[in-house]
Every structure is written in C-alpha cells, then in structure tokens.
Amino acid sequence: MEYNFWVNQQGRSPVLEDLKVVSSADANSGKAYWLQLSKVRKYSYPQMAGKLIKKLKGENPYKIFELRFSLPRKIARTFCVIGRDSTLWLLHLVIKKKDGTKHSDIRVAEERAGILERAIHYL
C-alpha cells in the first residue's frame, strides 16, 4: 500500500515536521518509525487491518484510521484515510506514552481529512 503525507496550503507536511522533531529528540524512535512505515508498502489493507491499522470508533464521518507503531519507550499513532486508489494519506502524528487519544488530536485529523476529501475524494 502506497502512502502520502497530507500537505497544507503553505506546502508544509505537519506529519513530516513532527517526525523531524521526534528524530532529533530520539534518533532511535525516528528510525523505528521510518522502518515500520516502510513496511506499509509491502502490505495491502486487508493484511494490515487489525495489526498495524484500525478504524477509529464512534462517529467517524471521514473514515479515519489509526496507523499504530511501537517505538522505543513510546507509541506512535498516525491518523490517516485511504484514497480510492488505495493510497494511505497520513494526516496527523501523535507520539504518546500513555493509553488514550486526546479529542483535540482527532479533531485535527478530521479537519485535515475534510480538506483532503474535497481534493481527492477518498473512500
């Protein structure tokens, strides 16, 4: 499955910027994230379902998924949507140390998914 990073109107990718911050703070976590992200290209959605990716529960009008990676001493969650061409669009990265996801992070992903939906008409 191919992946792309969501890019804002200024041409910046918040997920890539967050990854740079993670990598500069902890090189091992940055390397672990990129290694696991590279595995995404080897699998189709059915192969990843339940293992690396799961659909968010509750009201989810944009069909947002959560890409789940374990990093050294941290957990990475990348909110994403799947385009009609089966491309995974990475919207928002969250690095956490505890269970649970803030509603504000989900709202950021929903906002970006809404903008992206108008551009690519994802599934």
PyMOL commands that set and color helices and strands:
alter all, ss='L'
color gray80, all
select helices_A, chain A and resi 14-25+27-40+45-48+103-120
alter helices_A, ss='H'
color red, helices_A
select strands_A, chain A and resi 3-5+53-55+65-71+74-82+88-96
alter strands_A, ss='S'
color yellow, strands_A
deselect
rebuild
show_as cartoon
